[in-house]
Each structure stands twice: as structure tokens, then as C-alpha cells.
Amino acid sequence: MAPTDGAAAVNPLDPVVVATNHGTLESVTMTNDEGRVVEGIFTPDRLSWKPGVPLGYGRTYTLTVSAVGDQGARSEKTSTFTTVTPRQPDHAVLRHHRRELARRRRSHSASAP
């Protein structure tokens, strides 16, 4: 299962994969921190599962997985991870970029024929 249980600051663009090598996945439920189910997609052979929608930033997700092994034994595993919270933009940097852009526009329009 990736990401691993307890993982923090996971990039929401990184793949989330649940897979088994010895049996089949019976069910996979992924919920966000608001209790909403994240829809997912099984492979036809039910050896792996992935979310069908993009994950959000600054969220906690819980995966609950049930599988049946080659010998018929059932197992269940739960994993929780959090995605990275983006930094707030540095407003001083944004102001600098706006001033620089305005300066370049003035310079360009003054030199135009």
C-alpha cells in the first residue's frame, strides 16, 4: 500500500496504490477527513486499486482494505496518511513581481515607435 501508514506531507499528485500479490482485493474504502468516500478503480483481476479522482491538499485520508489470500484467508488493513499543505504565497514577493511587470510594460511602451 502506498503511501505507507502514517505518511505525512504526501504530494497529492503522487500515486496512491493498493495491491496484493497473493490473492485478490475484496474491498477498498478510502475516506477523507470529512468522512466522504473517495471513489476508486479496481483492475479487472482485482489485484490492485487506485483512486478515481485527484486528492486534495492538506487533507487526511484513510484506506480500509479487505483481501482474500490464495489459501482463502481473509485479512484487513487500515492505513492513514496526510497530504501536504501548500505554503501561503509570500505577498511581498507577489508585490515585487507586479511592480517589475508594470516597470517592464512602461519601459516597453516608451520604446515602441
C-alpha positions as CSV (number, residue, x, y, z in Angstrom):
1,M,0.0,0.0,0.0
2,A,1.4,3.4,-0.9
3,P,1.7,5.8,0.7
4,T,2.6,4.0,3.9
5,D,0.5,4.2,7.1
6,G,1.3,7.4,9.0
7,A,2.9,9.1,6.0
8,A,2.8,12.9,6.2
9,A,3.2,15.7,3.7
10,V,2.4,13.4,0.8
11,N,2.2,15.1,-2.6
12,P,-1.5,14.7,-3.7
13,L,-0.2,14.1,-7.2
14,D,1.9,11.1,-6.1
15,P,0.2,7.7,-6.9
16,V,-1.9,6.0,-4.3
17,V,-1.9,2.3,-4.9
18,V,-3.3,-0.7,-3.1
19,A,-2.1,-4.0,-4.4
20,T,-1.8,-7.7,-3.5
21,N,0.5,-10.3,-4.8
22,H,-1.1,-13.3,-3.1
23,G,-4.9,-13.3,-3.5
24,T,-7.4,-10.7,-4.5
25,L,-8.7,-7.4,-3.1
26,E,-12.2,-7.9,-1.8
27,S,-12.9,-4.2,-0.9
28,V,-11.1,-0.9,-0.6
29,T,-12.7,2.1,1.0
30,M,-10.9,5.4,1.0
31,T,-12.3,8.3,3.0
32,N,-11.2,11.9,3.5
33,D,-11.1,13.8,6.8
34,E,-14.8,14.9,6.3
35,G,-15.9,11.2,6.0
36,R,-16.5,11.4,2.3
37,V,-15.7,8.3,0.3
38,V,-13.2,8.7,-2.5
39,E,-14.3,6.7,-5.5
40,G,-11.7,4.3,-6.8
41,I,-11.0,1.8,-9.6
42,F,-10.0,-1.9,-9.3
43,T,-8.1,-3.6,-12.0
44,P,-10.2,-6.4,-13.7
45,D,-8.2,-9.1,-11.8
46,R,-8.8,-7.2,-8.5
47,L,-5.0,-7.3,-7.8
48,S,-4.8,-3.5,-7.4
49,W,-6.9,-0.4,-6.8
50,K,-6.3,3.3,-7.2
51,P,-8.4,6.5,-6.5
52,G,-10.5,7.6,-9.5
53,V,-10.3,11.3,-8.6
54,P,-7.5,13.6,-7.6
55,L,-6.6,14.0,-4.0
56,G,-6.8,17.3,-2.2
57,Y,-4.1,19.4,-0.5
58,G,-3.9,19.5,3.3
59,R,-6.2,16.5,3.8
60,T,-6.1,13.3,5.8
61,Y,-7.1,10.1,4.0
62,T,-7.9,6.6,5.5
63,L,-7.7,3.4,3.5
64,T,-9.5,0.3,4.7
65,V,-8.6,-2.8,2.7
66,S,-10.0,-6.3,2.8
67,A,-8.3,-9.1,0.8
68,V,-8.6,-12.8,0.4
69,G,-5.4,-14.7,0.2
70,D,-4.6,-17.6,-2.2
71,Q,-5.4,-20.1,0.5
72,G,-8.8,-18.3,1.3
73,A,-7.6,-16.5,4.4
74,R,-9.2,-13.1,4.8
75,S,-7.2,-10.1,6.0
76,E,-8.0,-6.4,6.7
77,K,-5.6,-3.5,6.9
78,T,-6.2,0.2,7.6
79,S,-3.8,3.0,6.7
80,T,-4.0,6.7,7.2
81,F,-1.9,9.5,5.6
82,T,-2.0,13.2,5.1
83,T,-1.3,15.3,2.1
84,V,1.0,18.3,2.1
85,T,-0.5,21.7,2.9
86,P,0.8,24.3,0.4
87,R,2.6,27.3,1.7
88,Q,0.7,30.6,1.5
89,P,2.1,32.9,-1.2
90,D,4.6,35.4,0.0
91,H,2.7,38.7,-0.6
92,A,6.0,40.7,-0.6
93,V,7.3,38.6,-3.5
94,L,4.0,38.9,-5.3
95,R,4.1,42.7,-4.9
96,H,7.7,42.8,-6.2
97,H,6.6,40.8,-9.3
98,R,3.7,43.1,-10.0
99,R,5.9,46.2,-9.7
100,E,8.5,44.6,-12.0
101,L,5.9,43.7,-14.6
102,A,4.5,47.2,-14.5
103,R,8.0,48.7,-14.9
104,R,8.7,46.4,-17.9
105,R,5.4,47.4,-19.5
106,R,6.2,51.1,-19.1
107,S,9.7,50.6,-20.5
108,H,8.4,48.6,-23.4
109,S,5.6,51.1,-24.3
110,A,8.0,54.1,-24.0
111,S,10.4,52.5,-26.6
112,A,7.7,51.5,-29.0
113,P,7.6,53.5,-32.2
